[in-house]
Amino acid sequence: MNAAPLIIVGAGHAGGRAALTLREQGYDGELLLIGDEAHAPYERPPLSKGVLQGTAELGGYSLSGAAELARLGIEHVAGQGVQHLDVGTRQVQLNDGRRLLYSGLLLATGGSARRLPGMATGWTNVRYLRTHDEALALRASLRGGVRLVVVGGGFIGLEVAASARALGCAVTLLEAGPRLAGRVLPAEVSMALLTLHREQGVDVRLNARIEAFEGAREVTCVRLDDGSRIPCDSVVVGIGMQPNVGLAQAAGLAIGQGIRVDACLRASAPDVFVAGDVCEFRLHPEGPYQRQETWRNAEAQGRHAALNLLGAGLPFQQVPGFWSDQYDHGLQTVGQLGDGPASARRALAGGFLLFYLDNQQRLQGACGWGVGNSVAKDIKLCERLITAGQPLAASQLADPGVALKTLLRN
């Protein structure tokens, strides 16, 4: 009797990487990759940059095309969601009614673009950006002279604003908080972002509270609570994502801000693992639960969950990190930045590095800002210093004359 297949629910970056890793590791059994999009798995970072600017096409950022999936014997069930999960009988039920048994299950259900609270539906020129198809629809609306309002000053909103400016749009960006990307970035980096976007012609408005959208079928004006009115031709809402936990929650799995897992990315049911944006995990046994909505996390957890589906039993210990391209500047972080001020600041030509030490003077996180990819090498060295876990002097971290590589050697 043949064993039940391994099933991956979610055919995005994490799910796609897991499927490819299973084959790379020699798993030759039946393997199903179920996703509600029509496309083969792809990476999301190009959506707000290259796709909007017309310099990237789907084939360039797909993990694997349909032909390659077929060659590898990965059954891609496209355009099909999972309606029900029964962990007791080890079955998933698809939207079309089919019931499938599994021997091992990976939930990589990702998330959905968060909707603006209280906003009416049906506006034809209000768009969100989470999928390839949404990126194409948005790209079609961006051209020289278009008046675009971007709601949200996080990374999606900022990257959309930068791409729209490159296409000649007049852009107003509305952020409800007192600074850009305030939940995840130090104040100095937020200020650098604000300065750069304003220099590039974006009308950035902080502490901006939307009172109403005006118009019939299309939004023609956004009215703020201070009485100001912003005429527009198009609106993009980029206020984060909502993790897709509904399937897991209905199945009785442990839920927090995502699907909770143990050190090996295992959910609270036998042979069920979780990876990607929806995964809520701890990097240390006593540490806080967290989710990481990044390319790096999707890539690492997709691979790691695949190994553990095959019985490896490996704890997940990947140091978190992310990057964002903003015009001709690059932002990169690694590790945990903490809530307080930086322990040390190092000035660079056209940028800076911020370092965060724990109470034992060990590096726990770093953030870099600079022209192009200028901080990439330093951030990689910071990751190695974090992993090494050795005490460091803040004075040396702050001194541009002290090479980070020498601190690693010492």
C-alpha positions, 0 to 999 in steps of 0.5 A: 500500500502506497504511503499518503503524500506529503502536502504543502498548503500555500504555493508562495515562496516558502511553500515553493522552496520547501517543495524543491528542497524535498526533491533536492533531498531525495524524497521521491514520494508523492508531493502536492503543492496547493495554492490559490494563485494560478502561478507557479511559486515566485518571490515577492520583493520584485512586485513593488519595484521591478514589476511596477517599473516594467523591468521584471517579469514573472519568469525572472522571479519564479522559483520554478516554472510549471514545466520544471515542477512537472519534471520534478514530479511536484503536483502543483494544484493551482487556483485551488484553496484548502477549505478544511483541515482535519488533523485527526484523520490527516485530511485536507479538503479542497474548495472543489470538495476533494479530500486528500490524505497526507502523511506530512503537512506543511502550512505555508499559507502566508497572508493577505493585504490588510484592508483599511478599517471602515473603508467602503468596498467597490472603489475601482481605483483603490488597489492593494499589493500582495500578488503578481496579478495585483502588481500588474493591475497597479502597474497599468495605472501608473504613468506620468502625471497620475496623482497617486495617494499611498496610504501607509509608510511601511516598506510596501508603501515606500517602495511603491512611492519610489517606483511611482516617482520613477514613472513620473507620478505625483505621489502623496504618502500618508502615514498615520504614525509620527515617523516612517516604518516606525514599528521596525526601524530606528528613528534615525533611519526613519528620518533618513527615509523621510528626507530621501523621499521628500528630496525625490518629490514625494509629499510625505504627511506624517500623523495623517488621519483619513476622514473620508474618501470622496467620489462615486465609483472612483476615489477622486479625493482623500480628505484628512481629519485636519480638513485638507483634501488631496485630489487623486487619480489612484490610491494604493493601500499598503498598511501591512498584511494579515496572516492567513491563520483561519484554516489552522485555527478552525483545525484547533492548532495553537494560534497567536499572531500566526500559527505557533510552532516549536523549535523545529517549526512543528505545529501543535498537531502530529506531522504538521509544520509551518513556514513563512509569513504565517509562522510564529516562532521563537528563536530562543526557548525563553524568547518572545514569539515573533513572525518575520515577513521577509524574503530571508525568512520565507527562504530559510524556513521553507528549506528548514521545514522540508528537512524536518518533514523528512525527520531531521528534527533540526531546531530553527536558528536562522538570524533574522534580517531584511533589506529594502531598496529606496531609490539609489539607497539601500537599507539592511538589518540583521538580528534584533534591533531592540526598542531602545537607542543604539549602543553604537553608531558608525559613520560611513561615506554616505551612510551609517551603521547602528549596532545594538548590544545586549546586557553582556555586550554581545551584538544582537542586531545591526542596521545599515543605511547607505548608497546602493549596496554599500552596507551589505558587506558590513551587515554580513560581518555583523551577522557573523559577529552575532553568531559568534556571541563574543563581547564587543566594545561599543567604542570599537564598533563606533570607530570607522578605523576599526575593521569589523573583520578584525573584531571577528578574528579577535 
